[in-house]
């Protein structure tokens, strides 16, 4: 057998001695890093003191309101441990007062829960308004803020910070409003619980509680939707006064809120067309 001849291989190129080509420097300046966003959870002493100073004028009224509710809980038949547990866990004077006559009348528990839930539905709106400001916080901190939030404190905060942009001091300002408000309520409520047995029934605490609710509600009725909701709730509550299990109160709250939401939606549409 004869060996097959292989074709001659191509010669390898000689190494080039020329220097590698350099690209001309870019005429575009490198992009500057954007400044870090302010962290709202950073403690700011000045903002905390400002929140405390702003909320201080409301603390006396909150404490007095808690005192009335604390006495009402004991007068409605709750024991001292039951009243203490209610004020510490619920922390909602209007819902507590709405539940007391139902508890005294041995109303089914599901109606009591639904009534308290309907009265406190406004806190769903408060949570929706506060959520964009503190979306980056851990859920445990947001849960704590939701627990100690109150009507006036949320309104004051939103007047100070209507914009959702992160700013240093936001959380400190809110804490300066919330924590003293919670403490004032609990001090007043606990004092009312222990003083309840010593207060005569003839003092008319039910009427005092009604006046306290009016003092808190009237300043909040400052817009057309709120006024419409209050009018509808008042009409339904009077019309349903004879309904069993105080269902007239539950219906008044639900229909009042739905009316306020509908009027606000229609008002926004009218403004958009204008």
N, C-alpha and C positions, 0 to 999 in steps of 0.2 A: 504494500500500500504506500502510496506516496503522500507525504505531508502537505496539507493545504497551505498555500501561501497566504499570508495576512497582508492586507493593504497597509501601506506606510502610514503611521500616525502623524497627525498635523503637529507642526512644531508649536510648543508652548510660547505664549507672548512674553516678551522680556518685561521685567518689572519696570514700571515707570518711575522715573526720578522726579517727575513734576510734583509740586506741592498740591494738596487737595484744594479744590475750589471752595472759597469762603463766600457764604451768602452775605449780601449787604445787610447791615443792621436795620431792623424794622423801624420805620418812622412813627409807628403808633405806640403811644405810651402804655405801659401795662395798666390794667384796670385796678383802681384802688379798691381795697376791701370795704364793703359797706359797714358803717358803724353798728355795733351790736345793739339790738333792741333792749330797751330798759326792762328790767325784770320786776314785775309788779309785786312779787312776794318779798322783795328787799325791804327791810324795816327802815322807816324814815321817821325819826323822832319828831320832827317838826310837823309832819302830816298827821301823826298820831295825836299830838297835842291839839292840832287844829280841829280834828274830828271830835275830840273830847270837849273842847271849848264850844263847838257849834251845837253839840247835842245836849249840853248841860241844861239849858232852859227847859227841855222837855222831860227831864228826869223826875221832877216833882209830880207832874201829872201822871207819868207812868207808874210811879210808886203808889200814888193815891188810887189809881185804877186797879192796881194789883191788890191793894188793901180791901177794896170793895169786893173783888172777886174772891179773895181768900175768906172773908166773912160769909159771903153767899154760899160757898162750898160747904162750910160747916153747918150753916143754918138749913141747908137743903137735906141734911141727914148724913153726909159723909163723915166718917171718922177722921181723926187727925192724920193717921198714916195714909189713908186713902186720898185725902185732900193734898197732902204733901207730894205723894206720887203723881197726882194729876197735874199739879202746877209745875213740877220739875220735868215731867215727860211731855206734856202737851204744850205748855208755854204759848197759849193762845186764848186771851181773855174772852173774846166774843164767842169762840167755839165752846169754851168751858161754860159760860153762862147759858148758851143755847142748849147744852147737854143737861144741865142740872135739873130743870123741870121734867125732862124726859126720864132721867134716872129716878127722881122722886116718884114719878107715876108708874114705875116698873114697866116702862116701854121696852119692847123687844130691842135687843142689843144692836141688831142690824140697822134699825131706824136711828138709833143714837149715833152710830158710826157714820151713816149717810148724812145726817144733819151736820155733824161736826166737819165732815169732809166738804160739804157744800159751802158752809160758812168760811172755810179756809181755802177755797179754790183760788182766792186772790193771790195766795202765795205761789201758785203755779205761774202766774203772770210775773210776780216779783223775781222768781227764779229765772224765767226766760229773759228778763231784762238784765239781770246780773251775770248770767252765764257767759256772754261774750267778753266781759271784762276779766274773768278769772278762769278762762278755759284751760290754761296751762297748769293750773294748780292740781295737785293730787286729789282724787275723789274724796278722800277722808277730810281734807281741809274744806273742800266745797260743801260736804255734808254738814260739817260743823257750822260753816257760815250760814247755810240754809236753816239750821236749827235756831240760831240766835237772831236771825233776821226779823225785823219788825216793820210795821207800816211806815212810821215816821222816819226811821233810820234809812230805809231804802229810798224814800222820797228825797231826803236830804242828800244822800250820796249821788243820786242821779242828777240832782240840780248842780252839784259840784263837778261831776264827771259825766256829761251827756255823751261824750265821744268814747268809743270803744277802744281807741288806740292805747297801747300799753304805756303807762307812765309810772315812774318811781314814786312811791308814796300812796298809790291807790289803795292797796290792801291795808296799810297802816291807818289811813284815814277812815276806812270802813270799820276797822277794829275799834278805833276810837269812838265810833258811834254805837256799834253793836254791843260790845261787852258791858259798858256802863248801863246801857238801856236794859240788858238782860239782868244785871245785878239789881237795878232799881226795882224792876218788876218782882223779882224773887224775894227781895227784902220786904217789899210791901205786902206781897201775897202771903208769905210765911207769917208775917206779923198779924195779918188778918185772920189766918187760920187759928193761931193761938189766942187771939183776942175775941174770936167769934162767939165763944160760949159766954163771954162777959158782956156782950152788947145786947141790949133789949131788942126784941122783935119790933116794938113800937117805933123804932127809929126809921122804919121804912127803907130798908137797904135795897129793896127791889127798885124803888124809884130812884135812889142814888145811883144804882148801876145803870139805869136807863139814861140818866143825865150824863154819866161818864161816857157812855157810848156815843151820845149825841155830841159831846165836846170833841171826840176824836173824829166822828164821821163828818160833821158839817164842814170843817176846813178842807176835807178831801173832795167835796162836791164842788169842784171848781171848773168843770167842763161840761159840755152838752151831753156826751155819752154817760157820764156819771150821774148827772141830774135825771136823765131819762131812766136809767136803771133804778135809781132811788124811788122815783114816782111809781114805776111799775111794781117794784117790790112792796111798796106801801099799800097799793091797791090790792094786790094779791094776798098780802098778810091779813088785811082787814076782811076781805071776802072769805078767806079760808080759816078764820078764827075758830069756827066750830068744827073743823075737820078733826078726825080722830088722830091720836098720837102726834099732835102738833104738826101734821103734814103741811098745814098752811104756811108755816115758817120755812120748811124745806122748799116748797114750791115758790115762795116769794124770793128766796135767795137765788134759785136756779133761773127763774124767769127774769129777775132783775139783772143778773150777769149776762144772760143771753141778749137782753135788750141793749145793754151798754155796749156789748161787742158789735151788735148789728148796727147801732147808730154810729159807732166809731168807724166801721167799715164803709158805711155809706158816706160819711163825712170825708173820708180820705178819697173816695171816688169822685165826689163833687169837686174837691180841691184839685184833683188831677185833671179834670175836664176844664177847669177855669183857666 
